[in-house]
Amino acid sequence: MTEITDTTEVPEPGGSSGAGKKPRRGGKRGRKGPLGRLGLFYRQVVAELRKVVWPTRHQLSTYTTVVIVFVVIIIGLVTVIDYGFTELVKRVFG
C-alpha cells in the first residue's frame, strides 16, 4: 500500500535529481556586466512606467490647486503661531 503525503517532488529537466550540481548564483544578473545590468534596470523602469495610470489634465489641475491651497493655509497657520510665540517671548523676556 502506498502512502499519500502533502509534498510532491518534481524532477528537474535533464533527468538528474540535482545532487552534485552547483547552485546558480544571481540568475540572469550574474552573467551580465555592468552595462547589461544598467540596460536591464532601464527596461524594468520603462515597463513599470507603462503600468502607471496617469491623471488627466483636469485631475492634475484639481490636485495642483488642492495642494497649493493646503500649503497656503499651513503657511498662514505657521505664521500666526510664530507671531504669537514672538509676542509671548517679547513680553516674558523683554
Contacts in CASP RR format, 6 or more apart in sequence:
PFRMAT RR
TARGET T0000
AUTHOR 0000-0000-0000
METHOD contacts of the structure
MODEL  1
MTEITDTTEVPEPGGSSGAGKKPRRGGKRGRKGPLGRLGLFYRQVVAELR
KVVWPTRHQLSTYTTVVIVFVVIIIGLVTVIDYGFTELVKRVFG
11 17 0 8 1.000
12 18 0 8 1.000
28 40 0 8 1.000
29 37 0 8 1.000
29 40 0 8 1.000
32 40 0 8 1.000
55 63 0 8 1.000
END
